[in-house]
Amino acid sequence: MDLKLKNLRDNEAAVAENLKNIREKIAERESEILLPAYKKKRLGKYFKFRDSYNSIESWPVYIKVNEVAEVNLCYGSSFEMNSRGEIEFSLHRRLSEGCLLNGITKKEFETEYKKMMKKINFIK
């Protein structure tokens, strides 16, 4: 292999490693600065968003944030009944920021949960 080409590739690898280290340091610092406020804004809070198969069929999904892993990465409990009548519960759903735009009260969450449970009990 050409020596100049080898040196360029070695230099590229060193720069890439340095960039990776800088990005890790930035992420650590952002977490130190931003994570406490983000947790306060999200942890233990309730949200609702619309899910759909297409632009015509949509339904609400109700969420409680149980864990904030990092800025913009949360996990929570959720429940929903889709437009086909299928009910889904999740105890550890990965939540994107788009799911957490519409905050609701604990009372609204619990009211909708009770309605869902009535539908399930109707099956018995």
HELIX and SHEET records of a PDB file:
HELIX    1   1 LEU A    3  ARG A   42  1                                  40    
HELIX    2   2 GLU A   97  LEU A  100  5                                   4    
HELIX    3   3 LYS A  106  ILE A  123  1                                  18    
SHEET    1   A 5 ILE A  87  LEU A  95  0                                        
SHEET    2   A 5 LEU A  73  MET A  81 -1                                        
SHEET    3   A 5 SER A  58  GLU A  70 -1                                        
SHEET    4   A 5 TYR A  46  SER A  52 -1                                        
SHEET    5   A 5 GLY A 103  ILE A 104 -1                                        
END                                                                             
